[in-house]
Amino acid sequence: MSDPVPERTSPLAAVHSELGASFTDFAGWQMPVRYTSDLAEHAAVRNAAGIFDLSHMAEILVYGRDAGRFLDFALAGRLSSIDVLQAKYSLLLTEAGGILDDVVVYRLGDTTYLVVANAGNRDAAAAALSERAAGFEVTVDDQSDDYALIAVQGPNSRIILEQTTGFSELSVPLDELRYYRATDGFFNGVPLIIARTGYTGEDGFELYLRADAAVLLWRALEEAGEAHGLAPAGLASRDTLRLEAGMPLYGHELGTETFPVQAALGRVVALSKEGDFVGRAAVEAGPADDARALVGLTAEGRRAGRAGYPVVSGDSVVGTVTSGALSPTLGHPIMMAYVDPAASTPGTELAVDVRGTRIPATVTTLPFYRREK
């Protein structure tokens, strides 16, 4: 009988305790699920700004002469062509075409990339990349334990960062930083990466730096954000925010049995790139004709279907809910679900079986919420 694996804690755990956070287990980490209320934290991000601890995410450094060519083979996208300090969303596929993980890749230099994977897939992603590195002049180095990751998301996020003390030598001014681009620099002398990326549907930034500097950065951001409505936000509000924005979550909308095209991520797969990549043949063959497709569902009232609830049409089960909630922003139930092709057209009237009660639901185009720009 093996010894239990100890739970991991964020370098910001003491800060969260001071703020009165409630904690939950997430992929073996004890992480803050909420501080005050899910609704208040969600509203703060939509209307002002929220600050999240994402230090549970995995950071895998890939470097060497063949780094770009290697990532073109290991991932579904074309990473060799992105600019230095550009970010790109991509997929780590299995040979069978399923999704092993979805990742964000940053090009830090000509031959250096940072692959950010989901916390629950850290070991699987690092192992897959290491295995695929055979034959390439490249090093795959899992540096997750060395990094902290803090996100500031919401319409006031930029002004908060601009008023945060301690930043210096940013290679790109924050007011010039485009979406899915990054700038490097320093925070109190510690190397830092600030990316204009996020998982909430709002404008925002994600900040990577050494774990031992995380508390000082969090405090500096809090101080700058006090006048701009910044609130600490936990995983519960992060989930409803990403659901409103129609962003898939691994283990719910994505998994090894799911082809990218089923999850409306066919555009992420660069079939036009030269050479082979892991999963290419399976993706080109495609899923079965009757494979279910991801759709949005909206309903009236206050009850939303949750993951695993059946989606029905007449007497037939035509799908399964993968994520659902009463939308704090929109005020009505929203869900993502995989449904049969015949039931996937926007406007199709279906129902969700919520513990024996059928709730009428309408297929809608994702996302449910889109911020004004």
N, C-alpha and C positions, 0 to 999 in steps of 0.2 A: 504494500500500500504506500503510494508516494506521499510525500509531505505536501500540505496545501500551499499553493502559490500565494505569497503575501500580497496584500492589496497595495497598489501604488498610490502615492499622494503627490499632488502638485506642489511645486515650490512656493505657491501662494496659499497653501492650505491654512496657515495661521491667519492670514488676512481675511479669508472667507469666514473663519470662525468668529473673528472679531466683528464682522458685519452681520452675524446672526444667520448665516446660511444653513439651509437644510442640505444634507449630502445624500447622494445615491451612488450605487455601484454602476460604473459605466466602463465596460470592457476591461474590468479589473482595476479600475481607478476609482478612488473616492472623489467625486466631483460635485460642486454645488448645483443643486437642481433648482433652487429658488432662494431668494433673500427675503422678500416681502410677500409679493403675490405674483402669480404668473401673468395676470392681466396688466398689472402696473408695470412690470418689466417689459412686457411686449409693447405696451403703449409708449414707454420711454424711447424705445428704439425707433418706432414709427414716427414719433413727434419731436424727439430731441436727440438723445444718444444713449446707448447702453455700452457697458464694458464687460467683456466676457473673458474668462480664463479658458484657453484652449490648449493648455500645456500637455494634455493627454494625446494630442495628435502625434503622428510619427514623422520624423524628419530623416530622410535618407540621402546622404550626399553621394553624388556620382561624378567622378572626375577622371580625366585621362585623355589621351589623344583621340580615342575613338568614342568619347562620351556621347556626342550627338548621334553618330551612326548606331551606337549600341541602343540608345533610347528609341530610335526609329524602329529597331527590331523588337525591343522588349515591350513597347507600348503601342497602342492603336493609332496614336497621332503622329504628326511629323514634327518632332522636337528639334531636329538639327537646323531648321530654318527660322526659329524664333530669335528675336534680338536679345542681346545681353540686357538683363533687368526686365525682360518680358516674362509674363506668366501664361501658362496654357493649361486648360482643363483636359485631362486625358483618361484613358481606361487601361487597366492592366487585365488582359484577357487570358483565358485558359486556351489550350490547344483546341478545345471543343467549341470555342467562341463565346463562352459564358464570361461574366464579369467577376474577376477575382477581387478587384477593388477599383474605385474611382479616385483619381489623384489630381493634385495641382502641381505642375512642374515649373520651377523658376530657373531661368538661365542666369547664373551668377557671373560667368566669365566665358571666354571662348571655349574652354574645355571643362567647365564646371557647372553642374546642375544640382538643384535641390528638389527632391521628390517628396511631397507631403502626402502621406497616406492616412487612412482612418485608423483610429486607435485600436479597434478590434482586429484590424488586419495587419498590424505592424509586423509581426513575425512572418506571416504568409507573404506579404509584399517584399520584405527584405530577402526572404529565402528565394522567391521567384526571380527577383532581379539578380541576385548572386548567381543562381543557376544559369540564367540566360547570358551572363557575362562571359561564359566560356568562349574563347576564340577572339575576344575583343581586348584591346589594350585599354582597360578601364578598371577603376576601383569602385566598389560599392560599399559604403561605410554608413552603417546605421548609427546616427548621432542623436537619436531621440532623447536620450537621458541628459544630453548636454543643453538642450534647447528649452526655452519657455516661449509660449505663444499667447499674446494678448490681442484681442480684437476690440476695436471701437467702431460701433456701427450706428448709423442714423444721420439725419440731415445736418446735425451740428458737429459731426465727427471731425471735419477738416479744421474748423476753427479751434476745436479743443486741442488737436495736435499742434496747430500753429502757435498756441499759447502755452504749450507744455515746455517747462524749462529743462534743459539738459541735452537737447538735440544739437548736434553740430556736424558740419561737413557733409550735409546731405547732398548727394550728387545730382538730384533733381528736386527743385522746390515743390512743396506739396500742392501749390495751386496750379502747377504744370503737370502733375502726375496723372496720367490717363488710367482708365479702368484696365485692370489686368496688366499693370506695369508696377515696377518696384523702384525704390531708391535705396541705396546703401548709405551708411553714415555711422554716427556714434551717439550713444546716450551715456553721458558722464564718462566718456572715454572707452566705453564698451562697444564693440562692433554691433551694428544693428541693421536689420532689413525692414523697411516699411513697404508693404504692398497694398495697392488699392484693390483689394479683393474682399470677399465676404460671403456669407451664407444666410443672409437675412432678407434679400431683396431691396435693401437700402444702400445708399452710398456708405462707404466705410473703409477701414484700414485694418490690416493684420500686421502685427509687429513681432518679429523674431529676434531673440537675443539670448545671451547666456543665461542659464537658469538662475545663477547666483545674483543676477541683477534684476530679477523679475519684480521683487517687492518694491524696490526704489522706483521702477518705471510705473508700476500700478499706482503708487502714491502720487507721483508727479502728474499722471493723467487724471486722477481723482481731483487733485487740487485745481488743475486747469479747467476741469469739467464742471466744477461746482456751480459756476455762474451760468452754465449752458444746459442744465437739466440732465447731466450724466448720471446714470443709475447703474449699479451692478446688476447683471442679468445672468440667470442660470440656464441650465440645459432645457428646462421645460419651455421657457419662452423662446429659446433658440429653435425648438422643434416646431412651434406654431408659426414662427416667422418664416422658416424655410418652407413649411407646408403652404402657406399663403402664396409664397413666391414660386411654387411649383417645382421646388428643387428636390431631387430624389435623395433618399437616405439608404446607405448600404444596409442590407439585412431586412429592408422593407420593400423598396422599389427595385433594388439592385441585388444580384446574387449570381452564383456560378451557373444557375439554370436559366439565366436571362440573357438573351442576345441584345446587343446595343439597340438595334432597330425596334425591338419591342418596347424599350424604355424611352423611345423618341430621342435616342442618342446616336442614331446612324451617322449624323453629321460629324461626330467626334472621330469616327474611324476614317483614316486617310487612305482609302483604297487606291488613290492615284499616286501614292509615293512609290518610289522604285524599291525593288527587292522584297523579300519576304518579311513578315512579322508574325509573332506568335498569335495564332487564332485566325490568320488571314483566310485560309482555305474554308474554314467553317463559316466565317462571316460571309464570304462570297456565296457559299451555298445557301445560307440563310436559314431561318427557322422554318418549321412546318407551316403550311398554308393556314392551318387553323390555330396557330399560336396566338395567345392572347396579347393584347396591346394595352399600354398604360394610358389611362384617360383621367380627366378630372370629373368629379361628380359634385353637384350642388343640391342642397335640399332646403326645405323650409322648416320652421320650428326651431327647437333647441337641441335635438338629439342627433348626434353624428355617429355613423358607423366607425368602428375601430378596426385595427389590423386583424384580418382573419374572418371578418363578417362576410356572409355571402351576398353577392349581387344577383338579383333575380329579374327575370322577364317572364311574366305569366307564371307557368308552373315549372320553369326551367331555371337552374342556377347557371348564370352566364359569366360569372366572374367572382373576384374576391377583393375586398378592400385591403389596401396595404398601409394606408395612413389616413387618419381622420380626426377632426376636431371641430368644435364650434368656433368659427373664426372670430377672434377678438376685434379685428379691424372691420370686417364686413357684416358681422352680426348674424350670420346664418351658418349652418353646417357645410363644411367642405371636406372632400375626401379624394384620395387618389386610389385607383383600383386597376387591376388587370381584368379586361373583359374580352369576350369572344369578338372576332373581327366584325361580325354582323351587328354587334351592339356598340360599336366604338364611334359611330358618327356623331358629331356634336349635335345636340338637340334631341337625341334619342331618350325616350322616357323609360326609366328602369325603376327598380326599388332596391333598398338595402334592408336585409333582415337584421333588425336590431333586437336581439334577444326575443325573437318570436313576433315582433311587431314590424310590419312592412312600412318603411319610410320611403315615400316617393322621392326619386332623385333623377336629375337630368344630366346627361353627358355634356361637359363643357370643355372648351379649349384652355389649356394651361398657359400661363399661370393664372391663379385666381386674383392676384393683386399685382399691380405694376406701379411703381413709384412715379410721381411726376418729376420730370427732368428740367 
